[in-house]
């Protein structure tokens, strides 16, 4: 399967902002993050094909995975 990954905010400083990965079926989002060197302690939201997801969810189809850092402001 192929998954497109996009990082936002300060997560972009860890790895390239956009990339494409070839992954095995039933790979978790956490496994993708570890493969890319993304520290999940800095990830506030994750979306798979436009739907919010959790790190232990399986990626079962080609798609787009987005990682967003925690937001702050006032």
Helices and strands as residue ranges (DSSP letters): E 2-7, G 9-13, E 18-22, E 27-28, H 29-36, G 40-42, E 43-48, E 51-52, E 58-59, E 63-69
